[in-house]
């Protein structure tokens, strides 16, 4: 899939049950962007514009948002990788054929007495 297709589909799905802002700033063109803006306008009951700023403050905003998204994705991927390594180590330690999908822990420190 082309990035424009993915972006257009994402926006349509994301705003299916949400009201969009009056202006959507994108870092790149979405597929059928004008049609999407018309559909969102109809859905919202007010005019929605979708633009891809080329310069100025709005361009700076989209660049900053894109950089934040890349950094967040990097953190998420690093966290996922770390968790996968920990679960693999857990499986090796306990002789499991594959890493666990879920680990449950129960805290019974609040139960007192001999029948606990």
PyMOL commands that set and color helices and strands:
alter all, ss='L'
color gray80, all
select helices_A, chain A and resi 3-14+33-44+56-93
alter helices_A, ss='H'
color red, helices_A
select strands_A, chain A and resi 23-25+49-51
alter strands_A, ss='S'
color yellow, strands_A
deselect
rebuild
show_as cartoon
